Amino acid sequence: MRSLGDSPSSVPSTASARSPFKGFRIGGLGMTVVLIAFLVAVIFAANHNDVVGWIVAVVSFGWLALAAFVVFSIQKAARRAGEKLTEAQNAFNAATGRAPSSSSADHGGTRVVSERSEADEMRDLKLDHSFKIVQVQVRVVEDERAKGDAADQDTINRALETIAITSSNARDMIKSSGGGDEPVSGTIID
């Protein structure tokens, strides 16, 4: 597992991120046509100085304002939806014990810290099974101890032996990748 610090490949280039028109994207060909119509109407109205030209310019400006309002409202709603999606992903990841996803506003998109291999999945499945075995054996010991003097000591001893063997096997599965007996190192994520 790698640390979650910023690596050079995960941070977007500052030149593209700070473009002056990054957030300003006209809503397509229709918005461009309305903008050109407004400009042409204003130019003709100013050159000919007639009432009809100015009325066309005002109507054209109204359509331009309406189109701009719609485009910016949709962009704002899309940004809010993206934030809600990121919030929902983080809540899901927290509920399942995973690391929070990186915010698209902070890093320009999701970044992969490390990919899980099939061996990782198999090891996690084996560890899960080992923990379930330990839980079952603890329940067996508790049940036998609850019987008091009538408890079967052989059952308790077998359960404790099974716990010892299972925990030893589980520890062997999580030894550090160097193969030595040093403790496992990594980052703990709450």
CNS distance restraints for C-alpha pairs under 8 A (distance, minus, plus):
assign (resid   1 and name CA) (resid 114 and name CA) 6.89 0.50 0.50
assign (resid   1 and name CA) (resid 186 and name CA) 6.37 0.50 0.50
assign (resid   1 and name CA) (resid 187 and name CA) 7.56 0.50 0.50
assign (resid   2 and name CA) (resid 113 and name CA) 6.94 0.50 0.50
assign (resid   2 and name CA) (resid 114 and name CA) 7.12 0.50 0.50
assign (resid   2 and name CA) (resid 186 and name CA) 7.44 0.50 0.50
assign (resid   2 and name CA) (resid 187 and name CA) 7.75 0.50 0.50
assign (resid   3 and name CA) (resid 186 and name CA) 7.59 0.50 0.50
assign (resid   3 and name CA) (resid 187 and name CA) 6.41 0.50 0.50
assign (resid   4 and name CA) (resid 113 and name CA) 6.90 0.50 0.50
assign (resid   6 and name CA) (resid  10 and name CA) 6.37 0.50 0.50
assign (resid   6 and name CA) (resid  11 and name CA) 6.79 0.50 0.50
assign (resid   7 and name CA) (resid  11 and name CA) 6.87 0.50 0.50
assign (resid  10 and name CA) (resid 107 and name CA) 7.45 0.50 0.50
assign (resid  10 and name CA) (resid 111 and name CA) 6.29 0.50 0.50
assign (resid  11 and name CA) (resid 107 and name CA) 6.01 0.50 0.50
assign (resid  11 and name CA) (resid 108 and name CA) 7.86 0.50 0.50
assign (resid  12 and name CA) (resid  16 and name CA) 7.64 0.50 0.50
assign (resid  12 and name CA) (resid  17 and name CA) 6.85 0.50 0.50
assign (resid  12 and name CA) (resid 107 and name CA) 6.67 0.50 0.50
assign (resid  12 and name CA) (resid 108 and name CA) 6.63 0.50 0.50
assign (resid  13 and name CA) (resid  17 and name CA) 6.36 0.50 0.50
assign (resid  14 and name CA) (resid  18 and name CA) 5.93 0.50 0.50
assign (resid  15 and name CA) (resid  19 and name CA) 6.48 0.50 0.50
assign (resid  16 and name CA) (resid  22 and name CA) 7.95 0.50 0.50
assign (resid  17 and name CA) (resid  22 and name CA) 7.26 0.50 0.50
assign (resid  18 and name CA) (resid  22 and name CA) 7.13 0.50 0.50
assign (resid  21 and name CA) (resid  25 and name CA) 7.20 0.50 0.50
assign (resid  26 and name CA) (resid  31 and name CA) 6.51 0.50 0.50
assign (resid  26 and name CA) (resid  32 and name CA) 7.35 0.50 0.50
assign (resid  26 and name CA) (resid  71 and name CA) 7.44 0.50 0.50
assign (resid  27 and name CA) (resid  31 and name CA) 5.83 0.50 0.50
assign (resid  27 and name CA) (resid  71 and name CA) 5.84 0.50 0.50
assign (resid  28 and name CA) (resid  32 and name CA) 6.69 0.50 0.50
assign (resid  29 and name CA) (resid  33 and name CA) 6.22 0.50 0.50
assign (resid  30 and name CA) (resid  34 and name CA) 6.30 0.50 0.50
assign (resid  31 and name CA) (resid  35 and name CA) 6.19 0.50 0.50
assign (resid  31 and name CA) (resid  64 and name CA) 7.37 0.50 0.50
assign (resid  31 and name CA) (resid  67 and name CA) 6.49 0.50 0.50
assign (resid  31 and name CA) (resid  68 and name CA) 7.69 0.50 0.50
assign (resid  32 and name CA) (resid  36 and name CA) 6.20 0.50 0.50
assign (resid  33 and name CA) (resid  37 and name CA) 6.07 0.50 0.50
assign (resid  34 and name CA) (resid  38 and name CA) 6.18 0.50 0.50
assign (resid  34 and name CA) (resid  60 and name CA) 7.00 0.50 0.50
assign (resid  34 and name CA) (resid  63 and name CA) 6.95 0.50 0.50
assign (resid  34 and name CA) (resid  64 and name CA) 5.79 0.50 0.50
assign (resid  35 and name CA) (resid  39 and name CA) 6.31 0.50 0.50
assign (resid  35 and name CA) (resid  64 and name CA) 6.21 0.50 0.50
assign (resid  36 and name CA) (resid  40 and name CA) 6.08 0.50 0.50
assign (resid  37 and name CA) (resid  41 and name CA) 6.02 0.50 0.50
assign (resid  37 and name CA) (resid  60 and name CA) 6.60 0.50 0.50
assign (resid  38 and name CA) (resid  42 and name CA) 6.18 0.50 0.50
assign (resid  38 and name CA) (resid  57 and name CA) 5.85 0.50 0.50
assign (resid  38 and name CA) (resid  60 and name CA) 4.92 0.50 0.50
assign (resid  38 and name CA) (resid  61 and name CA) 5.84 0.50 0.50
assign (resid  38 and name CA) (resid  64 and name CA) 7.30 0.50 0.50
assign (resid  39 and name CA) (resid  43 and name CA) 6.18 0.50 0.50
assign (resid  39 and name CA) (resid  57 and name CA) 7.95 0.50 0.50
assign (resid  40 and name CA) (resid  44 and name CA) 6.10 0.50 0.50
assign (resid  41 and name CA) (resid  45 and name CA) 5.92 0.50 0.50
assign (resid  41 and name CA) (resid  53 and name CA) 6.35 0.50 0.50
assign (resid  41 and name CA) (resid  54 and name CA) 7.41 0.50 0.50
assign (resid  41 and name CA) (resid  56 and name CA) 6.18 0.50 0.50
assign (resid  41 and name CA) (resid  57 and name CA) 4.78 0.50 0.50
assign (resid  41 and name CA) (resid  60 and name CA) 7.35 0.50 0.50
assign (resid  42 and name CA) (resid  46 and name CA) 6.01 0.50 0.50
assign (resid  42 and name CA) (resid  53 and name CA) 7.42 0.50 0.50
assign (resid  42 and name CA) (resid  54 and name CA) 7.03 0.50 0.50
assign (resid  42 and name CA) (resid  57 and name CA) 5.33 0.50 0.50
assign (resid  43 and name CA) (resid  47 and name CA) 6.12 0.50 0.50
assign (resid  44 and name CA) (resid  48 and name CA) 5.98 0.50 0.50
assign (resid  44 and name CA) (resid  49 and name CA) 7.83 0.50 0.50
assign (resid  44 and name CA) (resid  53 and name CA) 6.44 0.50 0.50
assign (resid  45 and name CA) (resid  49 and name CA) 5.23 0.50 0.50
assign (resid  45 and name CA) (resid  50 and name CA) 6.18 0.50 0.50
assign (resid  45 and name CA) (resid  51 and name CA) 7.74 0.50 0.50
assign (resid  45 and name CA) (resid  52 and name CA) 7.76 0.50 0.50
assign (resid  45 and name CA) (resid  53 and name CA) 4.28 0.50 0.50
assign (resid  45 and name CA) (resid  54 and name CA) 5.27 0.50 0.50
assign (resid  45 and name CA) (resid  57 and name CA) 7.15 0.50 0.50
assign (resid  46 and name CA) (resid  53 and name CA) 7.97 0.50 0.50
assign (resid  46 and name CA) (resid  54 and name CA) 7.95 0.50 0.50
assign (resid  48 and name CA) (resid  53 and name CA) 7.66 0.50 0.50
assign (resid  49 and name CA) (resid  53 and name CA) 7.25 0.50 0.50
assign (resid  49 and name CA) (resid  54 and name CA) 7.75 0.50 0.50
assign (resid  50 and name CA) (resid  54 and name CA) 6.68 0.50 0.50
assign (resid  51 and name CA) (resid  55 and name CA) 6.21 0.50 0.50
assign (resid  52 and name CA) (resid  56 and name CA) 6.20 0.50 0.50
assign (resid  53 and name CA) (resid  57 and name CA) 6.17 0.50 0.50
assign (resid  54 and name CA) (resid  58 and name CA) 6.16 0.50 0.50
assign (resid  55 and name CA) (resid  59 and name CA) 6.18 0.50 0.50
assign (resid  56 and name CA) (resid  60 and name CA) 5.95 0.50 0.50
assign (resid  57 and name CA) (resid  61 and name CA) 6.01 0.50 0.50
assign (resid  58 and name CA) (resid  62 and name CA) 6.21 0.50 0.50
assign (resid  59 and name CA) (resid  63 and name CA) 6.40 0.50 0.50
assign (resid  60 and name CA) (resid  64 and name CA) 6.16 0.50 0.50
assign (resid  61 and name CA) (resid  65 and name CA) 6.07 0.50 0.50
assign (resid  62 and name CA) (resid  66 and name CA) 6.14 0.50 0.50
assign (resid  63 and name CA) (resid  67 and name CA) 6.04 0.50 0.50
assign (resid  64 and name CA) (resid  68 and name CA) 6.08 0.50 0.50
assign (resid  65 and name CA) (resid  69 and name CA) 6.07 0.50 0.50
assign (resid  66 and name CA) (resid  70 and name CA) 6.24 0.50 0.50
assign (resid  67 and name CA) (resid  71 and name CA) 6.16 0.50 0.50
assign (resid  68 and name CA) (resid  72 and name CA) 6.05 0.50 0.50
assign (resid  69 and name CA) (resid  73 and name CA) 5.95 0.50 0.50
assign (resid  70 and name CA) (resid  74 and name CA) 6.14 0.50 0.50
assign (resid  71 and name CA) (resid  75 and name CA) 6.26 0.50 0.50
assign (resid  72 and name CA) (resid  76 and name CA) 6.10 0.50 0.50
assign (resid  73 and name CA) (resid  77 and name CA) 6.12 0.50 0.50
assign (resid  74 and name CA) (resid  78 and name CA) 6.04 0.50 0.50
assign (resid  75 and name CA) (resid  79 and name CA) 6.18 0.50 0.50
assign (resid  76 and name CA) (resid  80 and name CA) 6.26 0.50 0.50
assign (resid  77 and name CA) (resid  81 and name CA) 6.07 0.50 0.50
assign (resid  78 and name CA) (resid  82 and name CA) 6.13 0.50 0.50
assign (resid  79 and name CA) (resid  83 and name CA) 6.30 0.50 0.50
assign (resid  80 and name CA) (resid  84 and name CA) 6.17 0.50 0.50
assign (resid  81 and name CA) (resid  85 and name CA) 6.08 0.50 0.50
assign (resid  82 and name CA) (resid  86 and name CA) 6.17 0.50 0.50
assign (resid  83 and name CA) (resid  87 and name CA) 6.09 0.50 0.50
assign (resid  84 and name CA) (resid  88 and name CA) 6.05 0.50 0.50
assign (resid  85 and name CA) (resid  89 and name CA) 6.09 0.50 0.50
assign (resid  86 and name CA) (resid  90 and name CA) 6.13 0.50 0.50
assign (resid  86 and name CA) (resid 101 and name CA) 7.35 0.50 0.50
assign (resid  86 and name CA) (resid 103 and name CA) 6.58 0.50 0.50
assign (resid  86 and name CA) (resid 104 and name CA) 7.75 0.50 0.50
assign (resid  87 and name CA) (resid  91 and name CA) 6.17 0.50 0.50
assign (resid  88 and name CA) (resid  92 and name CA) 6.09 0.50 0.50
assign (resid  89 and name CA) (resid  93 and name CA) 6.00 0.50 0.50
assign (resid  89 and name CA) (resid 100 and name CA) 7.53 0.50 0.50
assign (resid  89 and name CA) (resid 101 and name CA) 6.94 0.50 0.50
assign (resid  90 and name CA) (resid  94 and name CA) 5.99 0.50 0.50
assign (resid  90 and name CA) (resid  99 and name CA) 7.87 0.50 0.50
assign (resid  90 and name CA) (resid 100 and name CA) 4.83 0.50 0.50
assign (resid  90 and name CA) (resid 101 and name CA) 5.93 0.50 0.50
assign (resid  91 and name CA) (resid  95 and name CA) 6.13 0.50 0.50
assign (resid  91 and name CA) (resid 100 and name CA) 7.88 0.50 0.50
assign (resid  92 and name CA) (resid  96 and name CA) 6.23 0.50 0.50
assign (resid  93 and name CA) (resid  97 and name CA) 5.95 0.50 0.50
assign (resid  93 and name CA) (resid  98 and name CA) 4.71 0.50 0.50
assign (resid  93 and name CA) (resid  99 and name CA) 6.17 0.50 0.50
assign (resid  93 and name CA) (resid 100 and name CA) 5.81 0.50 0.50
assign (resid  93 and name CA) (resid 101 and name CA) 7.65 0.50 0.50
assign (resid  94 and name CA) (resid  98 and name CA) 5.75 0.50 0.50
assign (resid  94 and name CA) (resid  99 and name CA) 6.80 0.50 0.50
assign (resid  94 and name CA) (resid 100 and name CA) 6.63 0.50 0.50
assign (resid  97 and name CA) (resid 190 and name CA) 7.93 0.50 0.50
assign (resid  98 and name CA) (resid 189 and name CA) 7.98 0.50 0.50
assign (resid  99 and name CA) (resid 189 and name CA) 6.49 0.50 0.50
assign (resid  99 and name CA) (resid 190 and name CA) 7.94 0.50 0.50
assign (resid 101 and name CA) (resid 110 and name CA) 6.84 0.50 0.50
assign (resid 102 and name CA) (resid 106 and name CA) 7.32 0.50 0.50
assign (resid 102 and name CA) (resid 107 and name CA) 7.03 0.50 0.50
assign (resid 102 and name CA) (resid 109 and name CA) 7.35 0.50 0.50
assign (resid 102 and name CA) (resid 110 and name CA) 5.67 0.50 0.50
assign (resid 102 and name CA) (resid 111 and name CA) 6.73 0.50 0.50
assign (resid 103 and name CA) (resid 107 and name CA) 6.38 0.50 0.50
assign (resid 103 and name CA) (resid 108 and name CA) 7.64 0.50 0.50
assign (resid 103 and name CA) (resid 109 and name CA) 6.86 0.50 0.50
assign (resid 103 and name CA) (resid 110 and name CA) 7.00 0.50 0.50
assign (resid 104 and name CA) (resid 108 and name CA) 4.74 0.50 0.50
assign (resid 104 and name CA) (resid 109 and name CA) 4.30 0.50 0.50
assign (resid 104 and name CA) (resid 110 and name CA) 6.32 0.50 0.50
assign (resid 105 and name CA) (resid 109 and name CA) 7.45 0.50 0.50
assign (resid 116 and name CA) (resid 120 and name CA) 5.99 0.50 0.50
assign (resid 116 and name CA) (resid 121 and name CA) 7.12 0.50 0.50
assign (resid 117 and name CA) (resid 121 and name CA) 6.55 0.50 0.50
assign (resid 118 and name CA) (resid 122 and name CA) 6.20 0.50 0.50
assign (resid 119 and name CA) (resid 123 and name CA) 6.07 0.50 0.50
assign (resid 120 and name CA) (resid 124 and name CA) 6.11 0.50 0.50
assign (resid 121 and name CA) (resid 125 and name CA) 6.18 0.50 0.50
assign (resid 122 and name CA) (resid 126 and name CA) 6.22 0.50 0.50
assign (resid 123 and name CA) (resid 127 and name CA) 6.10 0.50 0.50
assign (resid 123 and name CA) (resid 173 and name CA) 6.93 0.50 0.50
assign (resid 124 and name CA) (resid 128 and name CA) 6.04 0.50 0.50
assign (resid 125 and name CA) (resid 129 and name CA) 6.23 0.50 0.50
assign (resid 126 and name CA) (resid 130 and name CA) 6.18 0.50 0.50
assign (resid 126 and name CA) (resid 170 and name CA) 7.93 0.50 0.50
assign (resid 127 and name CA) (resid 131 and name CA) 6.23 0.50 0.50
assign (resid 127 and name CA) (resid 170 and name CA) 5.91 0.50 0.50
assign (resid 127 and name CA) (resid 173 and name CA) 7.62 0.50 0.50
assign (resid 128 and name CA) (resid 132 and name CA) 6.29 0.50 0.50
assign (resid 129 and name CA) (resid 133 and name CA) 6.28 0.50 0.50
assign (resid 130 and name CA) (resid 134 and name CA) 6.33 0.50 0.50
assign (resid 130 and name CA) (resid 166 and name CA) 5.94 0.50 0.50
assign (resid 130 and name CA) (resid 167 and name CA) 7.17 0.50 0.50
assign (resid 130 and name CA) (resid 170 and name CA) 6.46 0.50 0.50
assign (resid 131 and name CA) (resid 135 and name CA) 6.21 0.50 0.50
assign (resid 131 and name CA) (resid 167 and name CA) 8.00 0.50 0.50
assign (resid 132 and name CA) (resid 136 and name CA) 6.21 0.50 0.50
assign (resid 133 and name CA) (resid 137 and name CA) 6.19 0.50 0.50
assign (resid 133 and name CA) (resid 163 and name CA) 7.53 0.50 0.50
assign (resid 133 and name CA) (resid 166 and name CA) 7.43 0.50 0.50
assign (resid 134 and name CA) (resid 138 and name CA) 6.10 0.50 0.50
assign (resid 134 and name CA) (resid 162 and name CA) 7.69 0.50 0.50
assign (resid 134 and name CA) (resid 163 and name CA) 5.35 0.50 0.50
assign (resid 134 and name CA) (resid 166 and name CA) 7.03 0.50 0.50
assign (resid 134 and name CA) (resid 167 and name CA) 7.60 0.50 0.50
assign (resid 135 and name CA) (resid 139 and name CA) 6.31 0.50 0.50
assign (resid 136 and name CA) (resid 140 and name CA) 6.34 0.50 0.50
assign (resid 137 and name CA) (resid 141 and name CA) 6.28 0.50 0.50
assign (resid 137 and name CA) (resid 159 and name CA) 5.20 0.50 0.50
assign (resid 137 and name CA) (resid 160 and name CA) 7.27 0.50 0.50
assign (resid 137 and name CA) (resid 162 and name CA) 7.30 0.50 0.50
assign (resid 137 and name CA) (resid 163 and name CA) 6.61 0.50 0.50
assign (resid 138 and name CA) (resid 142 and name CA) 6.17 0.50 0.50
assign (resid 138 and name CA) (resid 159 and name CA) 7.36 0.50 0.50
assign (resid 138 and name CA) (resid 160 and name CA) 8.00 0.50 0.50
assign (resid 138 and name CA) (resid 163 and name CA) 7.91 0.50 0.50
assign (resid 139 and name CA) (resid 143 and name CA) 6.06 0.50 0.50
assign (resid 140 and name CA) (resid 144 and name CA) 6.21 0.50 0.50
assign (resid 140 and name CA) (resid 155 and name CA) 7.95 0.50 0.50
assign (resid 140 and name CA) (resid 156 and name CA) 7.30 0.50 0.50
assign (resid 140 and name CA) (resid 159 and name CA) 6.90 0.50 0.50
assign (resid 141 and name CA) (resid 145 and name CA) 6.07 0.50 0.50
assign (resid 141 and name CA) (resid 155 and name CA) 7.70 0.50 0.50
assign (resid 141 and name CA) (resid 156 and name CA) 5.32 0.50 0.50
assign (resid 141 and name CA) (resid 159 and name CA) 6.57 0.50 0.50
assign (resid 141 and name CA) (resid 160 and name CA) 7.71 0.50 0.50
assign (resid 142 and name CA) (resid 146 and name CA) 6.07 0.50 0.50
assign (resid 143 and name CA) (resid 147 and name CA) 6.78 0.50 0.50
assign (resid 144 and name CA) (resid 148 and name CA) 7.42 0.50 0.50
assign (resid 144 and name CA) (resid 151 and name CA) 4.98 0.50 0.50
assign (resid 144 and name CA) (resid 152 and name CA) 6.50 0.50 0.50
assign (resid 144 and name CA) (resid 155 and name CA) 7.71 0.50 0.50
assign (resid 144 and name CA) (resid 156 and name CA) 6.83 0.50 0.50
assign (resid 145 and name CA) (resid 151 and name CA) 6.01 0.50 0.50
assign (resid 146 and name CA) (resid 151 and name CA) 7.64 0.50 0.50
assign (resid 147 and name CA) (resid 151 and name CA) 5.20 0.50 0.50
assign (resid 152 and name CA) (resid 156 and name CA) 6.58 0.50 0.50
assign (resid 153 and name CA) (resid 157 and name CA) 6.04 0.50 0.50
assign (resid 154 and name CA) (resid 158 and name CA) 6.08 0.50 0.50
assign (resid 155 and name CA) (resid 159 and name CA) 6.11 0.50 0.50
assign (resid 156 and name CA) (resid 160 and name CA) 6.17 0.50 0.50
assign (resid 157 and name CA) (resid 161 and name CA) 6.07 0.50 0.50
assign (resid 158 and name CA) (resid 162 and name CA) 6.07 0.50 0.50
assign (resid 159 and name CA) (resid 163 and name CA) 6.20 0.50 0.50
assign (resid 160 and name CA) (resid 164 and name CA) 6.19 0.50 0.50
assign (resid 161 and name CA) (resid 165 and name CA) 6.20 0.50 0.50
assign (resid 162 and name CA) (resid 166 and name CA) 5.95 0.50 0.50
assign (resid 163 and name CA) (resid 167 and name CA) 5.96 0.50 0.50
assign (resid 164 and name CA) (resid 168 and name CA) 6.13 0.50 0.50
assign (resid 165 and name CA) (resid 169 and name CA) 6.21 0.50 0.50
assign (resid 166 and name CA) (resid 170 and name CA) 6.13 0.50 0.50
assign (resid 167 and name CA) (resid 171 and name CA) 6.09 0.50 0.50
assign (resid 168 and name CA) (resid 172 and name CA) 6.31 0.50 0.50
assign (resid 169 and name CA) (resid 173 and name CA) 6.48 0.50 0.50
assign (resid 170 and name CA) (resid 174 and name CA) 6.68 0.50 0.50
assign (resid 171 and name CA) (resid 175 and name CA) 6.38 0.50 0.50
assign (resid 174 and name CA) (resid 184 and name CA) 7.07 0.50 0.50
assign (resid 175 and name CA) (resid 179 and name CA) 6.82 0.50 0.50
assign (resid 175 and name CA) (resid 180 and name CA) 7.57 0.50 0.50
assign (resid 175 and name CA) (resid 181 and name CA) 7.06 0.50 0.50
assign (resid 175 and name CA) (resid 182 and name CA) 7.64 0.50 0.50
assign (resid 175 and name CA) (resid 183 and name CA) 6.91 0.50 0.50
assign (resid 175 and name CA) (resid 184 and name CA) 5.78 0.50 0.50
assign (resid 176 and name CA) (resid 180 and name CA) 7.00 0.50 0.50
assign (resid 176 and name CA) (resid 181 and name CA) 7.74 0.50 0.50
assign (resid 176 and name CA) (resid 182 and name CA) 7.01 0.50 0.50
assign (resid 176 and name CA) (resid 183 and name CA) 6.73 0.50 0.50
assign (resid 176 and name CA) (resid 184 and name CA) 4.87 0.50 0.50
assign (resid 176 and name CA) (resid 185 and name CA) 7.03 0.50 0.50
